[in-house]
Amino acid sequence: MAEMIYRVPLFGWMLREAIDGPTTAKVLFVVNLLLLWLLAIIAFGYPAIILPALAAVPTMFVVLLLITKG
C-alpha cells in the first residue's frame, strides 16, 4: 500500500522523504501541509477552516474518552 502511495506524483516523494528522510524533511513536510491549508483558506474561505475542525471532533472525542477511562 505504501509503495502505491509513494508513486503519486507531487505527493508521494514528499511523503516518502518525510517518513524515511532526515528531521529537516519532516519539518518541511509539515510546513508544506500548513501552507496548503492556508492556500485552501484563501481559495475557499471559511469552509476550509471549518471542515478540518469538524473532521477532528471524533478524534478528540475518542481522546477524551480514553483520558477519562484512565
C-alpha positions in Angstrom: 0.0 0.0 0.0 2.8 2.4 0.9 4.5 1.8 -2.5 1.3 2.7 -4.3 1.0 6.0 -2.3 4.7 6.7 -3.0 4.0 6.6 -6.7 1.5 9.5 -6.6 3.2 12.5 -8.4 3.9 15.6 -6.4 2.9 14.0 -3.1 4.5 10.5 -3.0 8.1 11.6 -3.0 7.4 14.2 -0.3 5.6 11.6 1.9 8.5 9.1 1.4 11.0 11.7 2.3 9.0 12.7 5.4 8.9 9.1 6.6 12.4 7.9 5.7 14.3 11.2 5.5 16.1 13.4 8.0 14.4 15.7 10.5 14.5 18.7 8.1 12.4 16.8 5.6 9.8 16.1 8.3 9.6 19.7 9.3 9.4 20.9 5.7 6.6 18.4 5.1 4.5 19.8 7.9 5.2 23.4 6.7 4.0 22.4 3.2 0.8 20.9 4.7 0.2 24.1 6.6 0.8 26.2 3.6 -1.5 24.0 1.5 -4.2 24.6 4.2 -3.6 28.3 4.0 -3.9 28.3 0.3 -7.2 26.4 0.7 -8.4 29.1 3.1 -7.5 31.8 0.7 -9.2 30.0 -2.2 -12.4 28.7 -0.5 -12.7 30.8 2.6 -14.5 29.9 5.8 -15.3 26.2 4.8 -11.6 25.4 4.5 -11.3 26.4 8.2 -14.4 24.6 9.5 -14.1 21.3 7.7 -10.8 20.2 9.3 -12.2 21.2 12.7 -15.3 19.1 12.1 -13.2 16.2 11.0 -11.1 16.4 14.2 -14.2 16.3 16.5 -14.5 12.4 16.5 -10.8 12.1 17.2 -10.9 14.5 20.1 -14.0 12.7 21.4 -12.1 9.4 21.5 -9.1 11.0 23.1 -11.3 12.5 25.8 -12.9 9.1 26.4 -9.5 7.4 26.7 -8.3 10.1 29.1 -11.4 9.7 31.4 -11.2 5.9 31.2 -7.7 6.1 32.7 
